[in-house]
Amino acid sequence: MKQSRLVKVSKYLSKHLRHQPERLGLQLQPGGWVTVDDLLEACRKQEFRLTRVELEEVVAKNDKKRFSFDETGSLIRANQGHSVEVDLQLEPTVPPDVLYHGTGKQSVSLILKSGLKKMSRHHVHLSEEIKTAKRVGARHGYPVIFEVNAVAMYGEGFIFYCSENNVWLVDRVPPEYLKKLQV
């Protein structure tokens, strides 16, 4: 599949598996799962041609590993980033000592004042690598990286989760646990 088609399918799946499943007539099951057959049929009805082979390629080649199949290959889901109500069935996990969050320059003063908030999503997204946080921040303009003192937060009772694609999730990050990095 051409890169342009891969991106188009990935964006289409993100929109419908993370934000608007009802637009395809889908209802997310616990864990955020939908059957592959239902998804492919819904795409067909919306005149968005998508084959099982293309779907498998998108799951395998998506650079951010946004989607996954269950162990049987009959269910698919977006791994995180939902704006619709869904229980992703993630288990609380002990985080690494330090995590990172990338954002755009225009958000820095508000973050320093009020911390990181999940906004319309289920969680704040964090990464283990500065490089990943910088790439995320660049989507919002000039990237700024915050270091998150995850070990201190965990010690204070904050609950962390780690998605299948290694994105760390937490409800919020108060400003006292943040340090703006010079990168």
URRA-V682273 format. One record per run of one state. SS is the DSSP state (H for helix, E for strand, - for the rest). FROM is the first residue (numbers start at 0). TO is the last residue. If there is no record, write none. Layout:
BEGIN
ss-><SS:SS>
from-><FROM:FROM>
to-><TO:TO>
END
This chain:
BEGIN
ss-><-:H:-:H:-:H:-:E:H:-:H:-:E:-:E:-:E:-:E:H:-:E:-:E:-:H:-:E:H:-:E:-:E:-:E:-:H:E:->
from-><0:2:19:20:24:29:32:33:35:45:51:61:66:69:74:78:91:92:97:104:114:115:117:123:127:129:138:142:149:155:160:162:167:170:171:173:174:177:180>
to-><1:18:19:23:28:31:32:34:44:50:60:65:68:73:77:90:91:96:103:113:114:116:122:126:128:137:141:148:154:159:161:166:169:170:172:173:176:179:182>
END
